[in-house]
């Protein structure tokens, strides 16, 4: 994958990254929103320190460590990627609560349209705001969107020092098992 220039990263503010989505997925992974590096290259979880791709491989969800360029290969494995908020920012904290709440409504429409078995939201703080669940914790959630169960997983960002690859991989394994049950 190419490295974006500093100018490309600056110009990525407020741009979007296309969803990797199809009907009938096992798991639709949902990030908070694209970071500027991700938006500059046009692939999800692209920043080099992001733990999503190494954790996916370690958990056995992918046959090898995918790079962000390989994201479309997830569809054949039954996985997809979207975001709560589409707008790229330097940090998730740059999003207003109203954007997350509005993003949840659009996310619900996608889930009802594509009907994944599990929606896995990667980031408990954003989930709490978007879904109006201030006391939500990691793991399966009591509500559903249509027939889709919801799980909340740790944010894979390299900025999240609380969750390293082994722990994220364990959460991903649990989600995979729930989707296959």
C-alpha positions in Angstrom: 0.0 0.0 0.0 1.3 3.4 -0.9 2.1 6.0 1.8 0.1 9.2 1.4 1.9 12.5 1.3 1.4 15.1 4.1 -0.6 17.2 1.6 -2.8 14.3 0.7 -3.5 13.7 4.4 -4.4 17.3 5.0 -6.7 17.2 2.0 -8.5 14.1 3.3 -10.5 16.1 5.9 -14.2 15.5 5.5 -13.8 13.0 2.7 -15.2 9.5 2.9 -14.1 5.9 2.3 -16.4 3.5 0.5 -18.0 0.7 2.5 -17.0 -2.9 2.0 -20.4 -4.4 2.2 -22.7 -7.0 0.7 -25.9 -8.8 1.6 -25.8 -11.7 4.0 -22.4 -11.1 5.7 -21.5 -13.0 8.8 -20.0 -9.9 10.5 -20.2 -6.2 9.5 -17.3 -4.4 11.3 -18.1 -0.8 12.0 -15.4 1.7 12.8 -16.1 5.1 14.4 -15.1 7.1 11.3 -12.2 7.2 8.9 -9.0 8.8 10.0 -7.2 11.1 7.7 -4.5 8.6 6.7 -7.2 6.0 5.9 -9.2 8.5 3.9 -6.1 9.6 2.0 -5.4 6.1 0.8 -9.0 5.1 0.5 -8.9 1.9 2.5 -10.2 1.1 6.0 -8.0 0.8 9.0 -5.0 1.9 6.9 -2.8 3.8 9.4 0.3 1.6 10.0 -0.3 1.4 13.8 -3.9 0.2 13.5 -4.4 -3.2 15.1 -7.4 -4.4 13.0 -5.6 -6.3 10.3 -3.0 -8.1 12.5 -5.8 -9.0 14.9 -8.0 -10.4 12.1 -5.2 -12.7 11.1 -4.3 -13.7 14.6 -8.0 -14.5 15.3 -8.2 -16.7 12.2 -10.8 -14.5 10.5 -8.4 -14.1 7.5 -6.1 -16.8 6.1 -3.1 -14.4 6.3 -2.5 -10.9 7.5 -4.3 -8.7 5.0 -3.2 -5.2 4.2 -5.8 -2.5 3.8 -5.5 -2.9 0.0 -6.9 -6.4 0.5 -10.1 -5.2 2.2 -12.4 -6.3 -0.6 -11.3 -9.9 -0.1 -13.2 -9.8 3.2 -16.5 -10.1 1.3 -15.7 -13.6 0.1 -15.0 -14.6 3.8 -18.3 -13.2 5.0 -17.1 -9.9 6.5 -17.5 -6.3 5.6 -16.6 -2.8 6.9 -18.5 0.4 7.4 -18.4 3.4 9.9 -20.8 5.0 12.3 -19.8 8.5 10.8 -18.6 8.7 7.2 -16.7 11.9 7.5 -12.9 11.7 7.8 -11.3 13.6 10.7 -7.9 13.8 12.4 -9.4 12.1 15.5 -12.8 10.6 16.4 -13.0 13.3 19.1 -13.5 15.8 16.3 -16.9 14.4 15.6 -19.9 16.0 17.3 -22.3 13.8 19.2 -25.0 14.8 16.7 -22.9 13.2 13.9 -22.6 9.9 15.8 -26.3 9.9 16.5 -27.2 10.7 12.9 -24.7 8.1 11.8 -26.4 5.4 13.9 -29.6 6.0 11.9 -27.8 5.6 8.6 -26.0 2.5 10.0 -29.3 1.0 11.0 -30.6 1.5 7.4 -27.5 -0.3 6.1 -27.9 -3.2 8.6 -31.6 -3.6 7.7 -30.8 -3.5 4.0 -27.8 -5.9 4.0 -28.7 -8.1 7.0 -25.4 -9.2 8.5 -25.7 -11.7 11.3 -23.6 -9.6 13.6 -22.8 -5.9 13.7 -19.5 -5.4 15.5 -18.9 -1.8 16.5 -15.3 -1.0 17.1 -15.3 1.5 19.9 -17.3 1.6 23.1 -17.3 5.3 23.6 -18.7 6.1 20.1 -21.2 3.3 20.6 -22.4 4.7 23.9 -23.0 8.1 22.2 -24.5 6.9 18.9 -26.8 4.3 20.4 -27.7 6.3 23.5 -26.3 3.6 25.8 -24.1 5.5 28.3 -23.3 2.4 30.4 -22.6 0.0 27.5 -19.7 -2.3 28.0 -17.7 -4.5 25.6 -19.4 -7.6 24.3 -22.8 -8.5 23.1 -25.5 -5.9 23.5 -29.2 -6.5 24.5 -30.6 -4.7 21.5 -30.7 -5.8 17.9 -31.2 -4.1 14.5 -33.8 -6.3 12.8 -32.4 -9.8 13.1 -28.8 -8.6 13.5 -27.1 -8.9 16.9 -24.8 -6.1 18.0 -21.4 -6.5 19.7 -19.1 -3.8 20.9 -15.4 -4.4 20.6 -12.4 -2.3 21.5 -11.3 0.4 19.1 -8.3 -1.0 17.1 -6.6 2.4 16.7 -3.0 2.5 17.7 -4.0 5.4 19.9 -6.0 2.9 22.1 -3.3 1.8 24.5 -5.8 -0.3 26.5 -6.2 -3.0 23.8 -3.3 -4.7 22.1 -3.5 -7.2 19.2 -3.9 -10.4 21.4 -6.9 -9.0 23.3 -8.5 -7.6 20.1 -8.0 -11.0 18.4 -9.8 -12.7 21.3 -12.7 -10.4 20.9 -12.8 -11.0 17.1 -12.7 -14.8 17.7 -15.7 -14.4 20.0 -17.6 -12.4 17.4 -16.8 -15.0 14.7 -18.1 -17.8 17.0 -21.3 -15.8 17.7 -21.9 -15.2 14.0 -21.4 -18.9 13.2 -23.7 -20.2 16.0 
